[in-house]
Amino acid sequence: QVQLVESGGGLVQPGGSLRLSCAASGTIFSISAMGWYRQAPGKERELVAHITSGGNTNYADFVQGRFTISRDTAKNTVYLQMNSLKPEDTAVYYCNMNIKPTPWLTLVSTWGQGTQVTVSS
């Protein structure tokens, strides 16, 4: 059983910063790609940022230059540094990891429980 636990969300004023963390625990052999998604009320879940096992990153156009995704492989953790936050960044943020529990099992797409980010004055 693998669990992803997110932290770091909260209320911040426009222009402020937050750092989200997501740590995986349980039976883990390896983790390939990691990513952050978000879902605003009434909208579909959308990709925010993605990082491969080799450290290659890609970002949604709406966060280019403001958000940075990173990972600590030894800690099975992915981070999202969010700067210059805007009210339209308000959403529930979810982490996702493709996890191989054992050498003989396939990758499993695993989601965190979500953390609320609210950008408001």
Backbone hydrogen bonds, N-H to C=O, Kabsch-Sander energy under -0.5 kcal/mol:
donor,donor_aa,acceptor,acceptor_aa,energy
3,Q,25,S,-2.6
5,V,23,A,-2.4
6,E,4,L,-0.5
7,S,21,S,-2.2
10,G,116,Q,-1.1
12,V,118,T,-2.6
15,G,85,L,-3.2
16,G,13,Q,-2.3
18,L,82,M,-2.2
20,L,80,L,-2.6
21,S,7,S,-2.7
22,C,78,V,-1.8
23,A,5,V,-2.4
24,A,76,N,-2.6
25,S,3,Q,-2.3
27,T,1,Q,-1.2
28,I,26,G,-0.9
29,F,100,K,-2.6
30,S,100,K,-1.8
32,S,98,N,-2.7
34,M,51,I,-2.6
35,G,96,N,-2.6
36,W,49,A,-2.7
37,Y,94,Y,-3.1
38,R,46,E,-2.4
39,Q,92,V,-2.2
43,K,40,A,-2.3
46,E,38,R,-2.8
48,V,36,W,-3.0
49,A,36,W,-1.6
50,H,58,N,-2.3
51,I,34,M,-3.0
52,T,56,N,-2.6
55,G,52,T,-1.5
58,N,50,H,-1.9
60,A,48,V,-2.5
63,V,60,A,-1.8
64,Q,60,A,-0.7
64,Q,61,D,-0.8
66,R,63,V,-2.5
67,F,63,V,-2.0
68,T,81,Q,-2.4
70,S,79,Y,-1.6
72,D,77,T,-2.9
73,T,71,R,-0.6
75,K,72,D,-0.7
76,N,72,D,-0.6
76,N,73,T,-0.9
77,T,72,D,-1.9
78,V,22,C,-2.3
79,Y,70,S,-3.0
80,L,20,L,-2.2
81,Q,68,T,-2.9
82,M,18,L,-3.3
82,M,80,L,-0.6
83,N,66,R,-1.9
83,N,81,Q,-0.6
84,S,15,G,-0.6
85,L,16,G,-2.2
89,D,86,K,-2.3
90,T,87,P,-1.8
91,A,117,V,-2.0
92,V,39,Q,-2.3
93,Y,91,A,-0.6
93,Y,115,T,-3.1
94,Y,37,Y,-2.7
96,N,35,G,-2.4
97,M,110,T,-2.2
98,N,33,A,-2.3
99,I,97,M,-0.8
99,I,108,V,-2.7
100,K,30,S,-3.3
105,L,102,T,-1.5
108,V,99,I,-2.6
110,T,97,M,-2.8
110,T,108,V,-0.6
112,G,95,C,-2.2
113,Q,4,L,-0.5
115,T,93,Y,-2.1
117,V,91,A,-2.6
118,T,10,G,-2.8
120,S,12,V,-2.0
120,S,118,T,-0.7
